[in-house]
Amino acid sequence: AHGAFGTFTEYDYRLRFYNEIYPTEDNKKIYEVPVTIVMSPIAAKELRNLLERQIKEYEEKVGEIKKQDISALRDKK
């Protein structure tokens, strides 16, 4: 997945992972959302805590995770 976004209601939290489909001939970006995870607010908070711990441990061992520029990959298509 190229990215993720989330939405919520008072009942659930929805985390959607998306892939960027390379721009069309008229230069419009298209995204596909192949996965949506629906969880309770408490499960979302537990997931956040898990990710924070694991990312901290990863960065201590491997180094800071930096966002990558994928525009060069798009231009090859």
C-alpha positions as CSV (number, residue, x, y, z in Angstrom):
1,A,0.0,0.0,0.0
2,H,1.1,3.5,-0.7
3,G,-0.8,5.1,2.2
4,A,-3.6,4.9,4.6
5,F,-6.3,7.1,6.0
6,G,-9.0,6.7,8.7
7,T,-12.5,7.8,9.5
8,F,-14.5,7.2,12.6
9,T,-17.9,7.3,14.2
10,E,-18.8,7.0,17.9
11,Y,-19.1,3.2,17.2
12,D,-16.1,2.3,15.1
13,Y,-12.9,3.3,13.5
14,R,-12.2,2.5,9.8
15,L,-8.7,2.3,8.5
16,R,-8.3,2.2,4.8
17,F,-5.1,1.3,2.9
18,Y,-4.8,2.6,-0.6
19,N,-2.7,2.2,-3.7
20,E,-2.0,5.1,-6.0
21,I,-2.8,4.1,-9.6
22,Y,-0.6,6.1,-11.8
23,P,-2.0,9.3,-13.4
24,T,-4.3,8.9,-16.4
25,E,-3.7,10.6,-19.7
26,D,-5.6,13.7,-18.5
27,N,-3.2,13.7,-15.4
28,K,-5.9,12.7,-12.9
29,K,-4.7,10.6,-10.0
30,I,-6.7,7.4,-9.3
31,Y,-6.6,5.5,-6.0
32,E,-7.8,2.0,-5.2
33,V,-8.7,1.0,-1.7
34,P,-8.2,-2.8,-1.6
35,V,-8.4,-3.1,2.2
36,T,-10.6,-1.5,4.9
37,I,-10.2,-2.6,8.5
38,V,-13.1,-1.8,10.9
39,M,-12.5,-1.9,14.6
40,S,-13.8,-0.6,17.9
41,P,-12.3,2.7,19.3
42,I,-10.5,0.7,22.0
43,A,-9.0,-1.7,19.4
44,A,-7.9,1.3,17.3
45,K,-6.1,2.7,20.4
46,E,-4.5,-0.6,21.1
47,L,-3.3,-0.8,17.5
48,R,-1.8,2.8,17.9
49,N,0.0,1.7,21.0
50,L,1.4,-1.4,19.4
51,L,2.6,0.5,16.3
52,E,4.2,3.2,18.5
53,R,6.2,0.6,20.4
54,Q,7.2,-1.4,17.4
55,I,8.2,1.7,15.3
56,K,10.3,3.1,18.2
57,E,12.1,-0.3,18.6
58,Y,12.6,-0.5,14.8
59,E,14.1,3.0,14.6
60,E,16.4,2.4,17.5
61,K,17.8,-0.6,15.7
62,V,17.7,0.4,12.1
63,G,17.4,4.2,12.0
64,E,14.7,6.7,11.4
65,I,11.9,5.8,8.9
66,K,11.7,8.5,6.3
67,K,8.8,9.1,3.9
68,Q,9.9,8.1,0.4
69,D,9.3,10.1,-2.8
70,I,7.6,7.7,-5.2
71,S,7.2,10.2,-8.0
72,A,10.3,8.8,-9.9
73,L,8.6,5.4,-9.9
74,R,5.4,6.9,-11.3
75,D,7.3,8.6,-14.1
76,K,8.7,5.3,-15.3
77,K,5.2,3.9,-16.1
